[in-house]
Amino acid sequence: MIIEKKVWPPYFDDILSGRKKFEVRLADFACHEGDTLRLREWDPTSQSYTGREVDRAVTYVAQFKDFNFWSEADIKKYGWQIISLE
């Protein structure tokens, strides 16, 4: 399955270069080993896509509910996940 997600420019550049090989995401979507994560660069200032995108294979998914990056309500509802990329 191909899963499309937004990613901000500094993180996109790190993923594109191969330096960043993981994603931390709110677990509000299904994601499994073998899926493809299509990351589309999103400019938060202009609130638009830049046109750059990259596909990465999902090799590992772990979900947790003890993380405080998102609102408590969203964490309780979805948990969070770390996505290892290849």
Rosetta constraint file for C-alpha pairs under 8 A:
AtomPair CA 1 CA 34 HARMONIC 7.80 0.50
AtomPair CA 1 CA 35 HARMONIC 4.86 0.50
AtomPair CA 1 CA 36 HARMONIC 6.07 0.50
AtomPair CA 2 CA 35 HARMONIC 6.00 0.50
AtomPair CA 2 CA 36 HARMONIC 4.68 0.50
AtomPair CA 2 CA 37 HARMONIC 5.90 0.50
AtomPair CA 2 CA 38 HARMONIC 6.56 0.50
AtomPair CA 3 CA 31 HARMONIC 7.73 0.50
AtomPair CA 3 CA 35 HARMONIC 7.37 0.50
AtomPair CA 3 CA 36 HARMONIC 6.12 0.50
AtomPair CA 3 CA 37 HARMONIC 4.92 0.50
AtomPair CA 3 CA 38 HARMONIC 5.77 0.50
AtomPair CA 4 CA 37 HARMONIC 6.04 0.50
AtomPair CA 4 CA 38 HARMONIC 4.61 0.50
AtomPair CA 4 CA 39 HARMONIC 5.89 0.50
AtomPair CA 4 CA 40 HARMONIC 7.05 0.50
AtomPair CA 5 CA 37 HARMONIC 7.31 0.50
AtomPair CA 5 CA 38 HARMONIC 6.29 0.50
AtomPair CA 5 CA 39 HARMONIC 5.10 0.50
AtomPair CA 5 CA 40 HARMONIC 6.09 0.50
AtomPair CA 6 CA 39 HARMONIC 5.77 0.50
AtomPair CA 6 CA 40 HARMONIC 4.95 0.50
AtomPair CA 6 CA 41 HARMONIC 5.85 0.50
AtomPair CA 6 CA 42 HARMONIC 5.56 0.50
AtomPair CA 7 CA 11 HARMONIC 6.51 0.50
AtomPair CA 7 CA 12 HARMONIC 5.89 0.50
AtomPair CA 7 CA 39 HARMONIC 6.11 0.50
AtomPair CA 7 CA 40 HARMONIC 5.94 0.50
AtomPair CA 7 CA 41 HARMONIC 4.97 0.50
AtomPair CA 7 CA 42 HARMONIC 5.51 0.50
AtomPair CA 8 CA 12 HARMONIC 6.01 0.50
AtomPair CA 8 CA 41 HARMONIC 5.71 0.50
AtomPair CA 8 CA 42 HARMONIC 5.10 0.50
AtomPair CA 8 CA 43 HARMONIC 5.99 0.50
AtomPair CA 8 CA 44 HARMONIC 6.91 0.50
AtomPair CA 9 CA 13 HARMONIC 6.13 0.50
AtomPair CA 9 CA 41 HARMONIC 5.92 0.50
AtomPair CA 9 CA 42 HARMONIC 6.62 0.50
AtomPair CA 9 CA 43 HARMONIC 6.52 0.50
AtomPair CA 10 CA 14 HARMONIC 6.50 0.50
AtomPair CA 11 CA 15 HARMONIC 6.22 0.50
AtomPair CA 11 CA 20 HARMONIC 7.61 0.50
AtomPair CA 12 CA 16 HARMONIC 6.00 0.50
AtomPair CA 12 CA 39 HARMONIC 7.63 0.50
AtomPair CA 12 CA 40 HARMONIC 7.97 0.50
AtomPair CA 12 CA 41 HARMONIC 6.10 0.50
AtomPair CA 13 CA 17 HARMONIC 6.10 0.50
AtomPair CA 14 CA 18 HARMONIC 6.28 0.50
AtomPair CA 14 CA 19 HARMONIC 5.19 0.50
AtomPair CA 14 CA 20 HARMONIC 5.14 0.50
AtomPair CA 15 CA 19 HARMONIC 5.96 0.50
AtomPair CA 15 CA 20 HARMONIC 4.66 0.50
AtomPair CA 15 CA 21 HARMONIC 6.31 0.50
AtomPair CA 16 CA 20 HARMONIC 7.97 0.50
AtomPair CA 16 CA 54 HARMONIC 6.95 0.50
AtomPair CA 21 CA 84 HARMONIC 5.84 0.50
AtomPair CA 21 CA 85 HARMONIC 4.73 0.50
AtomPair CA 21 CA 86 HARMONIC 6.43 0.50
AtomPair CA 22 CA 82 HARMONIC 6.58 0.50
AtomPair CA 22 CA 83 HARMONIC 5.08 0.50
AtomPair CA 22 CA 84 HARMONIC 4.21 0.50
AtomPair CA 22 CA 85 HARMONIC 5.19 0.50
AtomPair CA 23 CA 81 HARMONIC 7.91 0.50
AtomPair CA 23 CA 82 HARMONIC 5.46 0.50
AtomPair CA 23 CA 83 HARMONIC 4.74 0.50
AtomPair CA 23 CA 84 HARMONIC 6.52 0.50
AtomPair CA 23 CA 85 HARMONIC 7.56 0.50
AtomPair CA 24 CA 80 HARMONIC 7.18 0.50
AtomPair CA 24 CA 81 HARMONIC 5.65 0.50
AtomPair CA 24 CA 82 HARMONIC 4.44 0.50
AtomPair CA 24 CA 83 HARMONIC 6.23 0.50
AtomPair CA 25 CA 80 HARMONIC 5.81 0.50
AtomPair CA 25 CA 81 HARMONIC 5.40 0.50
AtomPair CA 25 CA 82 HARMONIC 6.46 0.50
AtomPair CA 25 CA 83 HARMONIC 7.68 0.50
AtomPair CA 26 CA 70 HARMONIC 7.56 0.50
AtomPair CA 26 CA 74 HARMONIC 7.84 0.50
AtomPair CA 26 CA 75 HARMONIC 7.44 0.50
AtomPair CA 26 CA 78 HARMONIC 6.64 0.50
AtomPair CA 26 CA 79 HARMONIC 6.41 0.50
AtomPair CA 26 CA 80 HARMONIC 4.45 0.50
AtomPair CA 26 CA 81 HARMONIC 6.24 0.50
AtomPair CA 27 CA 63 HARMONIC 7.08 0.50
AtomPair CA 27 CA 78 HARMONIC 5.05 0.50
AtomPair CA 27 CA 79 HARMONIC 5.43 0.50
AtomPair CA 27 CA 80 HARMONIC 4.52 0.50
AtomPair CA 27 CA 81 HARMONIC 5.55 0.50
AtomPair CA 28 CA 78 HARMONIC 5.27 0.50
AtomPair CA 28 CA 79 HARMONIC 7.75 0.50
AtomPair CA 28 CA 80 HARMONIC 7.94 0.50
AtomPair CA 31 CA 35 HARMONIC 6.73 0.50
AtomPair CA 31 CA 58 HARMONIC 8.00 0.50
AtomPair CA 31 CA 61 HARMONIC 7.18 0.50
AtomPair CA 32 CA 58 HARMONIC 6.88 0.50
AtomPair CA 32 CA 60 HARMONIC 7.36 0.50
AtomPair CA 32 CA 61 HARMONIC 6.36 0.50
AtomPair CA 33 CA 57 HARMONIC 7.97 0.50
AtomPair CA 33 CA 58 HARMONIC 5.13 0.50
AtomPair CA 33 CA 59 HARMONIC 4.94 0.50
AtomPair CA 33 CA 60 HARMONIC 5.40 0.50
AtomPair CA 33 CA 61 HARMONIC 6.58 0.50
AtomPair CA 34 CA 57 HARMONIC 6.38 0.50
AtomPair CA 34 CA 58 HARMONIC 5.48 0.50
AtomPair CA 34 CA 59 HARMONIC 6.24 0.50
AtomPair CA 35 CA 57 HARMONIC 6.12 0.50
AtomPair CA 35 CA 58 HARMONIC 5.34 0.50
AtomPair CA 36 CA 55 HARMONIC 6.37 0.50
AtomPair CA 36 CA 56 HARMONIC 5.64 0.50
AtomPair CA 36 CA 57 HARMONIC 4.60 0.50
AtomPair CA 36 CA 58 HARMONIC 5.72 0.50
AtomPair CA 37 CA 55 HARMONIC 5.65 0.50
AtomPair CA 37 CA 56 HARMONIC 5.27 0.50
AtomPair CA 37 CA 57 HARMONIC 6.22 0.50
AtomPair CA 37 CA 58 HARMONIC 6.51 0.50
AtomPair CA 38 CA 53 HARMONIC 6.78 0.50
AtomPair CA 38 CA 54 HARMONIC 5.70 0.50
AtomPair CA 38 CA 55 HARMONIC 4.34 0.50
AtomPair CA 38 CA 56 HARMONIC 6.46 0.50
AtomPair CA 39 CA 53 HARMONIC 5.46 0.50
AtomPair CA 39 CA 54 HARMONIC 5.35 0.50
AtomPair CA 39 CA 55 HARMONIC 6.22 0.50
AtomPair CA 39 CA 56 HARMONIC 7.86 0.50
AtomPair CA 40 CA 49 HARMONIC 6.93 0.50
AtomPair CA 40 CA 50 HARMONIC 7.92 0.50
AtomPair CA 40 CA 51 HARMONIC 7.32 0.50
AtomPair CA 40 CA 52 HARMONIC 6.07 0.50
AtomPair CA 40 CA 53 HARMONIC 4.27 0.50
AtomPair CA 40 CA 54 HARMONIC 6.66 0.50
AtomPair CA 41 CA 49 HARMONIC 5.77 0.50
AtomPair CA 41 CA 50 HARMONIC 5.77 0.50
AtomPair CA 41 CA 51 HARMONIC 6.88 0.50
AtomPair CA 41 CA 52 HARMONIC 5.57 0.50
AtomPair CA 41 CA 53 HARMONIC 5.91 0.50
AtomPair CA 42 CA 47 HARMONIC 7.03 0.50
AtomPair CA 42 CA 48 HARMONIC 5.76 0.50
AtomPair CA 42 CA 49 HARMONIC 4.41 0.50
AtomPair CA 42 CA 50 HARMONIC 6.01 0.50
AtomPair CA 43 CA 47 HARMONIC 5.56 0.50
AtomPair CA 43 CA 48 HARMONIC 5.52 0.50
AtomPair CA 43 CA 49 HARMONIC 6.04 0.50
AtomPair CA 43 CA 50 HARMONIC 6.56 0.50
AtomPair CA 44 CA 48 HARMONIC 7.05 0.50
AtomPair CA 56 CA 85 HARMONIC 5.84 0.50
AtomPair CA 56 CA 86 HARMONIC 5.90 0.50
AtomPair CA 57 CA 85 HARMONIC 5.72 0.50
AtomPair CA 57 CA 86 HARMONIC 5.48 0.50
AtomPair CA 58 CA 83 HARMONIC 6.61 0.50
AtomPair CA 58 CA 84 HARMONIC 6.13 0.50
AtomPair CA 58 CA 85 HARMONIC 5.23 0.50
AtomPair CA 58 CA 86 HARMONIC 6.86 0.50
AtomPair CA 59 CA 83 HARMONIC 7.56 0.50
AtomPair CA 59 CA 84 HARMONIC 5.71 0.50
AtomPair CA 59 CA 85 HARMONIC 5.94 0.50
AtomPair CA 59 CA 86 HARMONIC 6.74 0.50
AtomPair CA 60 CA 83 HARMONIC 5.99 0.50
AtomPair CA 60 CA 84 HARMONIC 5.25 0.50
AtomPair CA 60 CA 85 HARMONIC 7.62 0.50
AtomPair CA 61 CA 81 HARMONIC 6.57 0.50
AtomPair CA 61 CA 82 HARMONIC 5.98 0.50
AtomPair CA 61 CA 83 HARMONIC 5.03 0.50
AtomPair CA 61 CA 84 HARMONIC 6.71 0.50
AtomPair CA 62 CA 81 HARMONIC 5.37 0.50
AtomPair CA 62 CA 82 HARMONIC 5.63 0.50
AtomPair CA 62 CA 83 HARMONIC 7.05 0.50
AtomPair CA 63 CA 79 HARMONIC 6.56 0.50
AtomPair CA 63 CA 80 HARMONIC 5.42 0.50
AtomPair CA 63 CA 81 HARMONIC 4.25 0.50
AtomPair CA 63 CA 82 HARMONIC 6.81 0.50
AtomPair CA 64 CA 79 HARMONIC 5.36 0.50
AtomPair CA 64 CA 80 HARMONIC 5.26 0.50
AtomPair CA 64 CA 81 HARMONIC 6.17 0.50
AtomPair CA 65 CA 75 HARMONIC 5.92 0.50
AtomPair CA 65 CA 76 HARMONIC 6.58 0.50
AtomPair CA 65 CA 78 HARMONIC 7.54 0.50
AtomPair CA 65 CA 79 HARMONIC 4.07 0.50
AtomPair CA 65 CA 80 HARMONIC 5.94 0.50
AtomPair CA 66 CA 75 HARMONIC 7.69 0.50
AtomPair CA 66 CA 79 HARMONIC 7.42 0.50
AtomPair CA 67 CA 75 HARMONIC 7.28 0.50
AtomPair CA 67 CA 79 HARMONIC 7.81 0.50
AtomPair CA 67 CA 80 HARMONIC 7.15 0.50
AtomPair CA 68 CA 72 HARMONIC 6.99 0.50
AtomPair CA 68 CA 75 HARMONIC 7.58 0.50
AtomPair CA 70 CA 74 HARMONIC 6.48 0.50
AtomPair CA 70 CA 75 HARMONIC 6.33 0.50
AtomPair CA 71 CA 75 HARMONIC 6.25 0.50
AtomPair CA 72 CA 76 HARMONIC 6.06 0.50
AtomPair CA 73 CA 77 HARMONIC 6.17 0.50
AtomPair CA 74 CA 78 HARMONIC 5.85 0.50
AtomPair CA 74 CA 79 HARMONIC 7.17 0.50
AtomPair CA 75 CA 79 HARMONIC 4.44 0.50
AtomPair CA 75 CA 80 HARMONIC 6.65 0.50
